Amino acid sequence: MQTESIRKGELPIEYTSKPLSGWGGLSLMFEYLERIGFYDHLREAVKEGKVSNNRVEDFDSILTFLVTVLIGGSRFAHVQRVFHDEVVRRILGAKRLGSEDTVRRFFLSLSPSEAEDLYTSMQRFSNALLLEHTSEDVLDLDSTILERYGQQEGVAKGYHSTRAAQRSHHPLLAMLVRAKHIPLVWLRAGGASTLRGGAEFVEELLASLPKGFRITAVRGDSGFFSEQYLRLFEQKGLRYIIPIRMQGPIKRFVASIAEGQWQKLDELHDIADVRYAGHGWIQSRRVLAFRKKINDDSNQLFDVPSYEFSALVTSLDLPAKECSDFYDQRGECENTIKEFKNDFGARGFSLAKFTPTEAAFRLISILFNLVSEFKRHVLRDTSLTLNTIRSRVFVIGAVLGRAARKIILRLGIRHPEHRFSTLLVRANSATYVSAPQLNPSG
């Protein structure tokens, strides 16, 4: 009998019918989710409307979607990577995993109110996790571009720094700096400006945060510079620091600041701490003006320096340099957006209709928060990206076996006591999030 092999017969090949998988490390993540009560709260949030005995429950469709994201999927077609994986199904505790079409149909079946109720319920759950480790944080507000290449609802040409004609969606995101959470996202049409719905976005965010949680400061880019935003922050008692759009009046004002008011900030920049009342402002506000000397190769009769100007409006009471340093730290939110869009596949999972596309986008933001908590409590390293966790933790060979009529998950680890068993103990010891903790701040 001829034996199949590779390497010129050096390594024979045999076949097994045992369920195998390369994703045994997912057991840590889903054990953690079950311990903190995610499964129970998800079941309460999902309204099962199917009656067929051969159905895939909506609860299982959501688990299939989430695990697809965790293993690196960014399109509904990538659901097929886990659809036939019996090991993953057992790890999830799902009755059945949904196929690509099943998961897609679940999102398409959601009405706007059902999608909103699902997100609000799971948002309340993930936001309640914040109080496990912090009661205050800095809030970063930003928008981003999700490129689209079809005829999806809400897709339009909008602002894009490198591809002005690119069709896209233009979501708003709120990010908590230390917690590394995304407590609220809105998916919006591609042509929407940052100002559209901004006040309602902030109001909804503040109402969704758990009781007792406090925002210590708000940072945003120049898209969030408007009297409407500034007045809202002041009414809510939120300290803020926002770049001013350098239009004609503010340019002339900054350029007219007396030389004696400028202080050296660093080797390239000077800073001036002044008061300014812009057009349409209800009051004067603190403005931090910056100037940077630029090289001018043109021949000039007199040696008059040329400058580039910028400015921040703020209600912070820190010294000017500390305010500047504090705003510079906002660059970390760009890393959050990058991980959210790339590692979590948030730029994908697009459908023809707007509501199901937004529902998928928002569920990914919930998963982002859950992974942040997994990093903090189980891995104890919040600097890790999902891509790193995927390769270092989730990718473990696994096989289902039996012992005394009981199904056993066997993992391909030589010395589990060195790493995996420690992580499993942490996952097992996670605290259940109870109903009283889910009350929003109102």
Buried (B, 14 or more C-beta within 10 A) or exposed (E): EEEEEEEEEEEEEEEEEEBBBBBBBBBBBBBBBBBBBBBBBBEEBBEEEEEEEEBBBBBBBBBBBBBBBBBBBBEBEBBBBBBEBEBBBBBBEBEBBBBBEBBBBBBBBBEEEBBBBBBBBBBBBBBBBBBBEBEBBBBBBBBBBBBBEEEBBBBBEBBBEEEEEBBBBBBBBBBBBBBBBBBBBBBBBBBBBBEBBBBEBBEBBBEBBBEEBEBEBBBBBBBBBBEBBBBBBBEEEBBBBBBBEBEEEBBEBBEEBEEEEBEEBEEEBBBBBBEBEBEEEEEEBBBBBBBBEEEEEEEEEEEEEEBEBBBBBBBBEBEBBEBBEBBEEBEBBBEBBEBBBBBBBBBBBBBEBBBBBBBBBBBBBBBBBBBBBBBBBBBEEEEBBBEBBBEEBBBBBBBBEEEEEEEEBBBEBEEEEEEBEEBBEBBEEBEEBEEEBBEBEE
